[in-house]
Amino acid sequence: MKKKLLAFLLSAVMVTFGGCGDIDLKFSEGEGFFDKSEKSEYTVIDPGNDGEASEIYITPDTSEDNDAIPENEGGSDDEFPENEVLSTENNENVENSENVYNEETKSEIAENTSSDNNIFEENNNISTTAVENVENSEDDRITENNTDSNNNTNSITYTVYTHNADVSRDVKNIVENMTKEEKAAQLILARCPSSGAADMMSSYEFAGYTLYAVDFDGRDKASAKDFISSIKNAAEITPFIAVDEEGGNVVRVSKFTAFRDTPFDSIQNVYRNGGMDGIISDTKEKAELLTSLGINMNLAPVADIANSGDYIYNRTVGAGADETASVVKQIVNTSGDNGLMSCIKHFPGYGSNVDTHTGIAYDSRSMDIFRSNDFVPFKAGISGRYTPAVLVNHNVIECMDSSLPASLSPNVHKILREEIGFDGVIITDDLGMDGIKAYSGNLSPYVLGILSGNDLLCVSEPVTAYNDLVSAMNSGTLSEDVVDEHVKRVLQMKKEYGLI
């Protein structure tokens, strides 16, 4: 496959992780992982075959990347703002784009610092590697064989979670023959740029684009179809072309009369007025419209359960767990029958929480409540005739992980995989949202998104995300074996829906 390399390959010592599911990281930074101090030095120590460890420095580059697409300021309903127009005009010289990480090697062999402080009760698919803040002087950092480091011990354990993908032999063959750069690109669901969309897809071959109302404004059905076809034709592996066409307040296509006389109504109103027959008819019409334009994924339905007045309520079915479950399953099945992929959101359930586009939501509900209520629609949605994707929210769910948002929590992903039984594609909510920024510290949120167990990253800065992932693989921070499991799952979904 043709590829433009976007980052300088790192010359640091390569850290080889022991295979899928065998990595855990312990991050510490100054006075804590969430302290956004100027300290940005980390030591990565990984257990070796003989009980020893290799040690390298990773210093995130804090300079601005002029090649990156502008940062999303606040997000929209699930990913990016309607009025945020992304351009590729600053991305022409992509081969000279800066590395996200600048590495200095260190030759000292340290003792195995593996920790058993996992955030899971079971030790399934996990192990721990310490990543500690190094407070040495600049001279010390660039001196080889320096054995002194002042490590701050105030840290949290961040456990990497992976789960072996159940995929076909031909998907495995495709992944085996992909470069690191091609694999990194297949982990990214990018906000469609305002210009040069086909050229960017040709250069990077991202897993897909998400389109918004601005991408349909001024177009009719024919021109929209041609636009989407140009994007698909630019990639060797057919990309996801996704939209949020929930109905009600969240519509991207039917917002314009060129595509439908009136916008699709909310699923709450459709269900209230027409019952399940109304849901079937509404879903079928959505699928027929979207697929006729070349769109192959709808980032819907909303499976959350909420109360009137809650932030998410108007986007929900407006019913209890069992009724919501039936509606969600029907939407997934009807969409699939008509050739459209679904994405159920926002796991593990939004409830009455605030909008994480502008802040962090802390959810103090118990596991019993989630199991008897919020999980029910998600279990139903993944149990039908088609495998949807599942989008994970940014809420901090205290009963599952009191330290990290769900989107970055290995424990939440473990629950989704092993308790809920989901083996499809897990997608992050937009990693550019304000709610997530406080938790990424000086480490890349895109790398953390993969380490925590996501398969696909919703991003508004795809070039930056791409560079971060490639750099992390080259440095050994992100095991290529782990990346392979996520890429396999993405490609398996594409295969099931005829994209490859």
FENCORRA-V962020 format. One record per backbone hydrogen bond with DSSP energy under -1.0 kcal/mol. CO is the residue of the C=O (numbers start at 1). NH is the residue of the N-H. E is the energy in kcal/mol with one decimal. If there is no record, write none. Layout:
<<CO/NH/E> <CO/NH/E>>
This chain:
<<19/22/-1.8> <24/129/-2.2> <25/158/-2.1> <26/131/-3.5> <27/156/-1.9> <29/32/-2.7> <32/35/-1.8> <35/37/-2.1> <42/58/-2.1> <44/56/-1.2> <46/54/-1.3> <48/51/-1.3> <52/48/-6.2> <53/110/-1.0> <54/46/-1.3> <56/44/-2.0> <58/42/-1.4> <59/102/-2.1> <65/68/-1.6> <78/430/-1.9> <81/84/-1.2> <86/194/-6.7> <88/91/-2.2> <92/94/-1.0> <93/96/-1.6> <94/97/-1.5> <100/61/-3.3> <102/59/-1.0> <104/57/-1.7> <110/53/-1.2> <116/118/-2.2> <129/26/-2.2> <130/45/-1.4> <132/43/-1.8> <137/141/-2.2> <138/142/-1.4> <143/146/-1.0> <149/151/-1.0> <153/155/-1.0> <158/25/-2.4> <165/167/-1.0> <168/172/-1.9> <169/173/-2.2> <170/174/-2.0> <171/175/-2.2> <172/176/-2.4> <173/177/-1.0> <175/178/-1.6> <179/183/-2.2> <180/184/-2.6> <181/185/-1.9> <182/186/-1.4> <184/187/-1.5> <185/188/-1.6> <185/207/-1.9> <187/457/-2.9> <188/207/-1.0> <188/208/-1.2> <189/459/-2.0> <190/210/-2.6> <196/200/-2.7> <197/201/-2.2> <198/202/-2.3> <199/203/-2.1> <200/204/-2.6> <201/205/-2.2> <203/4/-1.3> <207/240/-2.8> <208/190/-2.4> <209/242/-2.8> <210/192/-2.3> <212/215/-1.8> <213/216/-1.8> <213/217/-1.6> <216/219/-2.0> <220/224/-2.5> <221/225/-2.2> <222/226/-2.2> <223/227/-2.3> <224/228/-2.4> <225/229/-2.4> <226/230/-2.1> <227/231/-1.3> <228/232/-2.3> <229/233/-2.7> <232/235/-1.4> <240/209/-2.4> <241/296/-1.5> <241/297/-1.8> <242/211/-3.2> <243/299/-3.4> <247/250/-1.3> <250/246/-1.2> <250/247/-2.0> <253/256/-1.9> <256/259/-2.1> <256/260/-1.5> <264/248/-2.7> <266/270/-2.5> <267/271/-2.5> <268/272/-2.3> <269/273/-2.5> <270/274/-2.4> <271/275/-1.9> <274/278/-1.7> <275/279/-1.7> <276/280/-2.5> <277/281/-2.4> <278/282/-2.6> <279/283/-2.7> <280/284/-2.4> <281/285/-2.1> <282/286/-2.2> <283/287/-2.6> <284/288/-2.5> <285/289/-2.3> <286/290/-2.9> <287/291/-2.6> <288/292/-1.4> <290/295/-2.2> <296/341/-2.6> <297/243/-1.6> <298/300/-2.6> <300/343/-2.2> <301/345/-1.9> <307/310/-2.5> <312/315/-1.8> <313/316/-2.0> <320/324/-2.5> <321/325/-2.4> <322/326/-2.0> <323/327/-2.2> <324/328/-2.8> <325/329/-2.4> <326/330/-2.0> <327/331/-2.5> <328/332/-2.2> <329/333/-2.4> <330/334/-2.9> <331/335/-2.5> <332/336/-2.3> <333/337/-2.5> <335/340/-2.7> <336/339/-1.9> <341/298/-2.8> <342/389/-2.5> <344/391/-2.9> <345/303/-3.9> <346/349/-2.1> <347/393/-2.9> <350/353/-1.6> <355/358/-1.2> <356/435/-1.7> <357/434/-1.3> <361/396/-3.1> <363/398/-2.2> <366/370/-1.8> <367/371/-2.9> <368/372/-2.1> <369/373/-1.5> <370/375/-3.2> <375/379/-2.5> <376/380/-2.0> <377/381/-2.5> <378/382/-1.6> <380/383/-1.2> <389/344/-2.7> <390/427/-2.8> <391/347/-2.2> <392/429/-1.4> <393/407/-1.1> <395/406/-2.6> <396/363/-3.2> <397/400/-1.9> <397/401/-3.2> <405/408/-1.6> <406/409/-1.3> <409/413/-1.7> <410/414/-2.3> <411/415/-2.2> <412/416/-2.2> <413/417/-2.4> <414/418/-3.3> <415/419/-1.7> <415/420/-2.5> <416/422/-2.2> <425/390/-2.3> <426/455/-2.3> <426/456/-2.1> <427/392/-2.7> <430/433/-1.3> <433/436/-1.5> <436/439/-1.6> <440/443/-1.9> <444/448/-2.2> <445/449/-1.8> <446/450/-1.3> <447/451/-2.6> <448/452/-2.0> <449/454/-1.9> <450/453/-1.2> <451/161/-2.1> <456/428/-2.1> <457/189/-2.9> <458/431/-2.2> <459/191/-1.8> <461/465/-2.5> <462/466/-2.6> <463/467/-2.6> <464/468/-2.6> <465/469/-2.3> <466/470/-2.6> <467/471/-2.6> <468/472/-2.4> <469/473/-2.0> <470/474/-2.5> <471/475/-2.2> <472/478/-2.2> <479/483/-2.3> <480/484/-2.4> <481/485/-1.2> <482/486/-1.3> <483/487/-2.6> <484/488/-2.7> <485/489/-1.5> <486/490/-1.9> <487/491/-2.7> <488/492/-2.4> <489/493/-1.7> <490/494/-1.8> <491/495/-2.5> <492/496/-2.5> <493/497/-1.4> <494/499/-3.4> <495/498/-1.8>>
